[in-house]
């Protein structure tokens, strides 16, 4: 969680600096960011489908272990605290 807060704080600081020097932010609009999130989620549908088709179990624990880190960028639970 600390990494996310630091990232947000850095972004806010840069936004303030941009506003002070009258520069428009090069950041993409929210629609583009949602599209990127969709790509990350879509990438996880293929391993999920392969696992289901092969008859292996698809559990919440498996999803959290295999898919969630790729979507969120958090590799282990220590990064959250």
FIDRENTOR-49715 format. One line per field, with one value per atom (N, C-alpha, C): residue number from 1; residue in three letters; chain; atom name; x, y, z. Coordinates in nm, 3 decimals, always signed. Example, Ala and Ser with C-alpha at 12.3 -4.5 7.8 and 13.67 -1.06 7.14 Angstrom:
BEGIN
n = c(1|1|1|2|2|2) .
res = c(ALA|ALA|ALA|SER|SER|SER) .
chain = c(A|A|A|A|A|A) .
atom = c(N|CA|C|N|CA|C) .
c1 = c(+1.319|+1.230|+1.320|+1.285|+1.367|+1.290) .
c2 = c(-0.569|-0.450|-0.330|-0.225|-0.106|+0.003) .
c3 = c(+0.780|+0.780|+0.780|+0.708|+0.714|+0.787) .
//
This chain:
BEGIN
n = c(1|1|1|2|2|2|3|3|3|4|4|4|5|5|5|6|6|6|7|7|7|8|8|8|9|9|9|10|10|10|11|11|11|12|12|12|13|13|13|14|14|14|15|15|15|16|16|16|17|17|17|18|18|18|19|19|19|20|20|20|21|21|21|22|22|22|23|23|23|24|24|24|25|25|25|26|26|26|27|27|27|28|28|28|29|29|29|30|30|30|31|31|31|32|32|32|33|33|33|34|34|34|35|35|35|36|36|36|37|37|37|38|38|38|39|39|39|40|40|40|41|41|41|42|42|42|43|43|43|44|44|44|45|45|45|46|46|46|47|47|47|48|48|48|49|49|49|50|50|50|51|51|51|52|52|52|53|53|53|54|54|54|55|55|55|56|56|56|57|57|57|58|58|58|59|59|59|60|60|60|61|61|61|62|62|62|63|63|63|64|64|64|65|65|65|66|66|66|67|67|67|68|68|68|69|69|69|70|70|70|71|71|71|72|72|72|73|73|73|74|74|74|75|75|75|76|76|76|77|77|77|78|78|78|79|79|79|80|80|80|81|81|81) .
res = c(UNK|UNK|UNK|UNK|UNK|UNK|UNK|UNK|UNK|UNK|UNK|UNK|UNK|UNK|UNK|UNK|UNK|UNK|UNK|UNK|UNK|UNK|UNK|UNK|UNK|UNK|UNK|UNK|UNK|UNK|UNK|UNK|UNK|UNK|UNK|UNK|UNK|UNK|UNK|UNK|UNK|UNK|UNK|UNK|UNK|UNK|UNK|UNK|UNK|UNK|UNK|UNK|UNK|UNK|UNK|UNK|UNK|UNK|UNK|UNK|UNK|UNK|UNK|UNK|UNK|UNK|UNK|UNK|UNK|UNK|UNK|UNK|UNK|UNK|UNK|UNK|UNK|UNK|UNK|UNK|UNK|UNK|UNK|UNK|UNK|UNK|UNK|UNK|UNK|UNK|UNK|UNK|UNK|UNK|UNK|UNK|UNK|UNK|UNK|UNK|UNK|UNK|UNK|UNK|UNK|UNK|UNK|UNK|UNK|UNK|UNK|UNK|UNK|UNK|UNK|UNK|UNK|UNK|UNK|UNK|UNK|UNK|UNK|UNK|UNK|UNK|UNK|UNK|UNK|UNK|UNK|UNK|UNK|UNK|UNK|UNK|UNK|UNK|UNK|UNK|UNK|UNK|UNK|UNK|UNK|UNK|UNK|UNK|UNK|UNK|UNK|UNK|UNK|UNK|UNK|UNK|UNK|UNK|UNK|UNK|UNK|UNK|UNK|UNK|UNK|UNK|UNK|UNK|UNK|UNK|UNK|UNK|UNK|UNK|UNK|UNK|UNK|UNK|UNK|UNK|UNK|UNK|UNK|UNK|UNK|UNK|UNK|UNK|UNK|UNK|UNK|UNK|UNK|UNK|UNK|UNK|UNK|UNK|UNK|UNK|UNK|UNK|UNK|UNK|UNK|UNK|UNK|UNK|UNK|UNK|UNK|UNK|UNK|UNK|UNK|UNK|UNK|UNK|UNK|UNK|UNK|UNK|UNK|UNK|UNK|UNK|UNK|UNK|UNK|UNK|UNK|UNK|UNK|UNK|UNK|UNK|UNK|UNK|UNK|UNK|UNK|UNK|UNK) .
chain = c(A|A|A|A|A|A|A|A|A|A|A|A|A|A|A|A|A|A|A|A|A|A|A|A|A|A|A|A|A|A|A|A|A|A|A|A|A|A|A|A|A|A|A|A|A|A|A|A|A|A|A|A|A|A|A|A|A|A|A|A|A|A|A|A|A|A|A|A|A|A|A|A|A|A|A|A|A|A|A|A|A|A|A|A|A|A|A|A|A|A|A|A|A|A|A|A|A|A|A|A|A|A|A|A|A|A|A|A|A|A|A|A|A|A|A|A|A|A|A|A|A|A|A|A|A|A|A|A|A|A|A|A|A|A|A|A|A|A|A|A|A|A|A|A|A|A|A|A|A|A|A|A|A|A|A|A|A|A|A|A|A|A|A|A|A|A|A|A|A|A|A|A|A|A|A|A|A|A|A|A|A|A|A|A|A|A|A|A|A|A|A|A|A|A|A|A|A|A|A|A|A|A|A|A|A|A|A|A|A|A|A|A|A|A|A|A|A|A|A|A|A|A|A|A|A|A|A|A|A|A|A|A|A|A|A|A|A|A|A|A|A|A|A) .
atom = c(N|CA|C|N|CA|C|N|CA|C|N|CA|C|N|CA|C|N|CA|C|N|CA|C|N|CA|C|N|CA|C|N|CA|C|N|CA|C|N|CA|C|N|CA|C|N|CA|C|N|CA|C|N|CA|C|N|CA|C|N|CA|C|N|CA|C|N|CA|C|N|CA|C|N|CA|C|N|CA|C|N|CA|C|N|CA|C|N|CA|C|N|CA|C|N|CA|C|N|CA|C|N|CA|C|N|CA|C|N|CA|C|N|CA|C|N|CA|C|N|CA|C|N|CA|C|N|CA|C|N|CA|C|N|CA|C|N|CA|C|N|CA|C|N|CA|C|N|CA|C|N|CA|C|N|CA|C|N|CA|C|N|CA|C|N|CA|C|N|CA|C|N|CA|C|N|CA|C|N|CA|C|N|CA|C|N|CA|C|N|CA|C|N|CA|C|N|CA|C|N|CA|C|N|CA|C|N|CA|C|N|CA|C|N|CA|C|N|CA|C|N|CA|C|N|CA|C|N|CA|C|N|CA|C|N|CA|C|N|CA|C|N|CA|C|N|CA|C|N|CA|C|N|CA|C|N|CA|C|N|CA|C|N|CA|C|N|CA|C|N|CA|C|N|CA|C|N|CA|C|N|CA|C) .
c1 = c(+0.083|+0.000|+0.087|+0.203|+0.292|+0.339|+0.368|+0.415|+0.307|+0.183|+0.073|+0.056|+0.067|+0.055|+0.170|+0.291|+0.405|+0.387|+0.339|+0.315|+0.209|+0.101|-0.004|+0.050|+0.126|+0.184|+0.276|+0.359|+0.449|+0.368|+0.261|+0.175|+0.109|+0.062|-0.001|+0.102|+0.222|+0.328|+0.361|+0.374|+0.402|+0.287|+0.162|+0.045|+0.046|+0.085|+0.094|+0.202|+0.316|+0.424|+0.377|+0.312|+0.260|+0.164|+0.076|-0.020|+0.050|+0.153|+0.226|+0.300|+0.348|+0.421|+0.333|+0.203|+0.105|+0.138|+0.166|+0.193|+0.081|+0.032|-0.074|-0.012|-0.076|-0.027|-0.030|+0.078|+0.078|+0.010|-0.046|-0.108|-0.231|-0.253|-0.369|-0.500|-0.610|-0.738|-0.779|-0.874|-0.920|-0.965|-1.025|-1.072|-0.955|-0.842|-0.725|-0.673|-0.675|-0.629|-0.721|-0.850|-0.944|-0.918|-0.883|-0.848|-0.726|-0.626|-0.508|-0.544|-0.632|-0.679|-0.750|-0.829|-0.897|-0.798|-0.688|-0.585|-0.525|-0.492|-0.435|-0.530|-0.658|-0.756|-0.774|-0.780|-0.795|-0.681|-0.561|-0.445|-0.460|-0.534|-0.551|-0.664|-0.745|-0.854|-0.800|-0.689|-0.633|-0.584|-0.499|-0.460|-0.578|-0.674|-0.794|-0.871|-0.891|-0.963|-0.885|-0.753|-0.672|-0.684|-0.680|-0.690|-0.828|-0.932|-1.068|-1.089|-1.037|-1.053|-0.978|-0.861|-0.781|-0.837|-0.941|-1.005|-0.943|-0.841|-0.782|-0.876|-0.866|-0.956|-0.916|-1.016|-0.995|-1.053|-0.964|-1.009|-0.971|-1.031|-1.000|-0.853|-0.805|-0.665|-0.571|-0.602|-0.519|-0.521|-0.640|-0.652|-0.567|-0.576|-0.499|-0.349|-0.309|-0.167|-0.112|-0.187|-0.137|-0.177|-0.297|-0.348|-0.338|-0.376|-0.379|-0.245|-0.130|-0.003|+0.025|-0.019|+0.003|-0.086|-0.203|-0.295|-0.256|-0.220|-0.192|-0.046|+0.044|+0.187|+0.245|+0.164|+0.210|+0.245|+0.373|+0.420|+0.402|+0.404|+0.384|+0.307|+0.256|+0.171|+0.249|+0.382|+0.461|+0.451|+0.430|+0.421|+0.296|+0.195|+0.068|+0.080|+0.148|+0.159|+0.251) .
c2 = c(-0.118|+0.000|+0.125|+0.115|+0.230|+0.275|+0.178|+0.210|+0.286|+0.245|+0.313|+0.456|+0.474|+0.609|+0.699|+0.644|+0.722|+0.759|+0.666|+0.693|+0.801|+0.791|+0.892|+1.029|+1.032|+1.157|+1.220|+1.138|+1.189|+1.246|+1.177|+1.225|+1.358|+1.371|+1.497|+1.610|+1.582|+1.683|+1.728|+1.634|+1.668|+1.747|+1.710|+1.783|+1.928|+1.950|+2.087|+2.165|+2.102|+2.169|+2.204|+2.109|+2.136|+2.255|+2.258|+2.368|+2.502|+2.502|+2.625|+2.681|+2.591|+2.639|+2.636|+2.613|+2.614|+2.516|+2.393|+2.285|+2.183|+2.135|+2.034|+1.896|+1.817|+1.684|+1.592|+1.515|+1.419|+1.287|+1.278|+1.153|+1.121|+0.993|+0.954|+0.974|+0.991|+1.005|+0.874|+0.884|+0.769|+0.655|+0.688|+0.584|+0.497|+0.559|+0.482|+0.394|+0.446|+0.367|+0.248|+0.268|+0.155|+0.051|+0.096|+0.003|-0.080|-0.018|-0.092|-0.195|-0.158|-0.253|-0.371|-0.342|-0.448|-0.543|-0.488|-0.573|-0.666|-0.612|-0.695|-0.806|-0.773|-0.874|-0.976|-0.928|-1.017|-1.116|-1.073|-1.162|-1.281|-1.263|-1.371|-1.466|-1.429|-1.518|-1.641|-1.627|-1.741|-1.851|-1.821|-1.929|-1.987|-1.902|-1.950|-2.048|-2.012|-2.100|-2.230|-2.220|-2.341|-2.437|-2.380|-2.463|-2.529|-2.454|-2.508|-2.616|-2.592|-2.690|-2.819|-2.808|-2.927|-3.008|-2.955|-3.028|-3.001|-2.914|-2.880|-2.786|-2.790|-2.706|-2.559|-2.475|-2.331|-2.280|-2.251|-2.206|-2.060|-2.001|-1.863|-1.854|-1.954|-1.954|-1.956|-2.038|-2.043|-1.907|-1.848|-1.718|-1.613|-1.611|-1.513|-1.535|-1.663|-1.693|-1.667|-1.702|-1.695|-1.568|-1.520|-1.409|-1.273|-1.267|-1.138|-1.065|-1.134|-1.061|-0.998|-1.062|-1.008|-0.888|-0.885|-0.773|-0.654|-0.680|-0.571|-0.530|-0.619|-0.590|-0.620|-0.675|-0.710|-0.858|-0.887|-1.026|-1.102|-1.033|-1.102|-1.012|-1.069|-0.996|-0.892|-0.899|-0.802|-0.664|-0.659|-0.530|-0.453|-0.518|-0.452|-0.369|-0.420|-0.350|-0.231) .
c3 = c(+0.000|+0.000|+0.000|+0.068|+0.077|-0.061|-0.148|-0.283|-0.359|-0.344|-0.412|-0.362|-0.232|-0.176|-0.219|-0.223|-0.272|-0.418|-0.497|-0.638|-0.656|-0.580|-0.586|-0.543|-0.435|-0.388|-0.491|-0.555|-0.660|-0.776|-0.813|-0.920|-0.889|-0.766|-0.725|-0.727|-0.678|-0.678|-0.821|-0.911|-1.052|-1.110|-1.076|-1.123|-1.078|-0.953|-0.900|-0.976|-0.998|-1.072|-1.214|-1.281|-1.416|-1.414|-1.313|-1.306|-1.283|-1.201|-1.172|-1.294|-1.380|-1.499|-1.625|-1.605|-1.714|-1.827|-1.787|-1.883|-1.871|-1.983|-1.980|-1.957|-1.875|-1.842|-1.963|-1.983|-2.094|-2.059|-1.939|-1.895|-1.980|-2.007|-2.088|-2.010|-2.082|-2.012|-1.944|-1.856|-1.779|-1.871|-1.984|-2.077|-2.122|-2.151|-2.194|-2.080|-1.959|-1.844|-1.819|-1.839|-1.825|-1.933|-2.051|-2.159|-2.122|-2.060|-2.016|-1.909|-1.818|-1.717|-1.784|-1.886|-1.961|-2.026|-2.078|-2.138|-2.033|-1.916|-1.810|-1.768|-1.756|-1.718|-1.830|-1.955|-2.069|-2.084|-2.050|-2.057|-1.962|-1.856|-1.760|-1.797|-1.894|-1.938|-2.010|-2.082|-2.157|-2.062|-1.962|-1.871|-1.794|-1.762|-1.693|-1.780|-1.907|-2.000|-2.025|-2.044|-2.065|-1.947|-1.828|-1.709|-1.700|-1.729|-1.723|-1.830|-1.952|-2.061|-2.033|-1.969|-1.940|-1.823|-1.758|-1.649|-1.513|-1.508|-1.379|-1.304|-1.174|-1.096|-1.106|-1.107|-1.107|-0.976|-0.884|-0.751|-0.730|-0.630|-0.594|-0.553|-0.480|-0.436|-0.556|-0.657|-0.778|-0.848|-0.861|-0.926|-0.854|-0.721|-0.643|-0.657|-0.668|-0.678|-0.818|-0.921|-1.058|-1.134|-1.114|-1.196|-1.128|-1.002|-0.932|-0.936|-0.913|-0.918|-1.055|-1.161|-1.296|-1.325|-1.264|-1.284|-1.199|-1.072|-0.979|-0.974|-1.017|-1.008|-0.872|-0.783|-0.649|-0.649|-0.632|-0.637|-0.507|-0.394|-0.267|-0.172|-0.068|+0.027|+0.106|+0.113|+0.186|+0.123|-0.010|-0.080|-0.042|+0.007|+0.037|+0.164|+0.264|+0.393|+0.388) .
//
